[in-house]
Amino acid sequence: MADAVLYEVSDGLATITLNRPEAMNALNIEAKVALREVLQEAAGDKAVRAVLLTATGRAFCVGQDLKEHITLLPTGAVMTTVREHYNPIVTAITTMPKPVIAGVNGVAAGAGAGFAFACDYRVVADSASFNTSFAGVALTADSGASWTLPRLVGPSRAADLLFFPRTVPAAEALDLGIANRVVPAADLAAEAAAVARLFAQGPTVAYGAIKASLAYGASHSLLETLEKEDELQTLAGAADDHTIAVEAFLKKEKPRYTGH
């Protein structure tokens, strides 16, 4: 049986690929454990400067594998998956000091949508779509969607999408702010990889600081955020890449960042 999640690191880019195309990349226990582990590995690997999360087949991820779910439901154990799997996965995506790019090749629903929302940048195929799905199976939001979605689309639209799940096509996702860019489906793999490589070749410390400042500013006052910006700017300014960037600017050259 093929691995449920594929993992590869090349030239500073970690590519994580959900690999259950026959199940539309539904999240069974094997896939959730594997995804959690590779994300944590990428987060801790100093050689990794960016992460691309994508999938094989016609779906990005349709969320929880309900065929497995229904067999485990009588035991009660299935409801621990938020604490054991989804929360660590989203925490790894949102807190690692490096950008995570979602290459959304097809439908992203439920936790699959939540994982895409948690990423820092979303490249979306024009044939792809999003659906929160949770209320459709009499559940509440998980996979961080109640935190990430309002920050992408605003509280009112997030409430509408969560209370009344529906298919949001790629074009609308772009208008709402869920997608950062939409590309032809045939070009998705190449475009998502190209964007991810740009991040992997960029000023990693600065990108990590931008990511941290956005997360901090979303839930703190202006004065607190200004203090955080001072702290993070000091960190970025002390990095080798800042000196490299300034020297390259003065020489009218393209900087060659090291990630340090």
N, C-alpha and C positions, 0 to 999 in steps of 0.2 A: 504494500500500500504506500502511495506517495506521502511524503511529509505534508502535514496540514498547513505548515508555515515554512516558507523558504527564507534563508538568510544569507546574504552575501555582502562583503565589504570590499570596495575597490576605490582607490584614489580618494580616500576620505569620505566616501559615500556608502552608507549602509542601506541596502535595499531589502525591505521586508515584504514578502509577497504571500498573501493569503492564498492557499492552494487547495481548496475543496470545490473546484468548479462544478462538479456534478451535483453539489448541494447548494449552489449559488453562494459558496463561502459562508454558509451558516456556521455559527459558533458552537461546536460541540466542546466537550471538556478538553479533548486533545488539542484543539486549535487554540482555546483560551489559554491553556497552560503554556503552550509553545510561544504564543504571541507575547504573553507577559514576560517570559524568560528572555526572548531575543530583544525586546524593547529595553529591558533592564541591562542587558549586556551592551547594547549600543550606547545607552546613557553613560555607562561607566568606562567605555573604551575611548581612551584619549586619541586614538587614531581616527575615530569617527567624528567628522565635522558637520555632517548633516545626515538626515534619515529620510528615505522615501518609503512610504507605506502604500502599497498597491495590491492588486489581486489578479488572478488568472480567471479566464472564462468571461461570461457575459454579465456578471454581477461583481460589485465591489464587496459587499457583505450584507446579507439580509437579516443580520442580528442573530439572536438566540436560535439554536437548532431545536425547533419545537418538537421534532420527532423524538429526540433524546429527552427533551424537557418533560414531555408527557409521561414517559416511563419512570422518571425520577420524582415527579411531583408528589405521588403518595408518600414518599419517604420524608419529604420536607427538606432534604439535603440540597435540592436544586436552588433554593432561594438563598443559599450562601454564596452563589456565584458572583453577586455584586461585590461583596466584601472580599472574596478570595481572588477574583479574576478581574472584573471590570474596573474596580477602583484602582488597583495597582497598575493596570494598563493605562488608564487615563492619567494617573499621577506621573507615570514615566514619560508619557508624551508631553505633558504640559510643563513639567519641571526640569527636564534635562536641559542643560545650558547650550543647546544647539538646536537649529531649526528642524522641524519635522514637516515634511511635505506629503500631502495625500494626493495620489494619482487615482482619481475616482473614475474607473472604467465603465461602471454600470450602476445599477440601483444600489443605494446605500440606505438601509432601513434599520430601525431600532438601534441596537448597540452599534451596528455598522455605521449608521449616520452619526451616532455619538462620537465614535472614534474619529471620523472625518472632521466633525466640528471641533474636536480637541486639537487638531493639527494647526500649525502656524500658517499654512498656505495650502490652498486647494486648487489643483488643476483638474478640470472636470471635462469628460467627454460630452459632446453635444447630445449624445443619446442616453446619457446617465440621468439619474433622478434621485431625489431624497424623500424619505417618508419617516416620520418619527415612530409610527406604528404602535407605540406602547399602549395607548388607550384602546386601540383596536383589539388587544388581547387582555383587556381589563387589568393593565398594570400602569404604574407611574413611570416617570422618566428615570433612567439610570445612565450609566456610561458618561456621566458629567453633563448630559444634555440640558439639565435645568440650570446649569451655570454658564455653559458655553453658548447655547442657542440665543438667550436674551442679549448677550453681548455682540452677537453677529447681526441679529435682525431687530432688536428692541423687544421690550417686555410684552407689548400688546400682540405683535406678530408671533412671538414665541408661544404665548398662551394659546393663540388660535391654532397653531400648528400642532401643539401638544394635545389640546382638548379634542380637536377634530383632525385626526391624521389624514393626510392626502398625499398624492404624488406631486412633488414639486419638480418640474422638468428643469433641465440645465439652464435654459435661458432665464427662467424666473429665479432660479437659485443665484444667478449672477446679479440680477436686479436687486434681490433681497440682501445680498452681501454674504451669502453662504459660499458661493464660488468666487475665487479670486480671478480665474480666467477660464474660459470655455474654449475648447479646441475640437476639431473634427475627430470623431471616434477613431478613425484609422491612424491618427497622429498622436493619440493620447500617450502611448507608451514612450515614444520618442520625446514628446514635449515635456512630459512630467519628469523624465530622466534629465533632460537638459536644464530645466529649472532647478532640480535638486543638485545637479553638478555645479551650477552657479553658486548656490548656497555653500556647497562643500568647498569651493575655492575662495570663498569670501572671508571677511574678518570675523572669525568664529566667536571671539570674546565679545565683540560689539553686537553680533546677532543675539548671543545669549543674554546680554544686558538689555537689549531692546525687548526681547521676549519677557524678561523678568519685570521690566518697568511697565509694560502693558498690563500684565497680570496684577501687579501691585496697584497701579493707578485705578483699576476697575473697582476696587473695594476700599480705597483709602481717600482721605481728604486731600485737597490741593497742597496744603502745607506739608503733610506727611509724604506726599508724592514728590514734592520738590526736594525734600531731604533724601529720598530714595534715589532720585535722579543724580544728586550730588555724589552719593555713594557709588552708584553704578558708573557714572562718568569717570570717576577716579580710577575705578577698575579698568575700564576700557582704555583710558588714557595711558595707563601704565603698561599696556600690552605692546609687544613688539610690533604688531600689525598697525598700530596707530602711527608709530614712527615711520614705518614703511610707507604708509599711505601719504603722509605729509611730504616725505622726501620725493615720492613719485609725483605728487601734485606739482611741487616746485620745479621738477625736471620735465614736467609735461609728459610723463610716462605712465603706463598702466601698472598699478601696483601688483606685486606677486606676493600674496599673503601666505603666511605660514600656519595660521590658526592659533598662534600664541600671542 
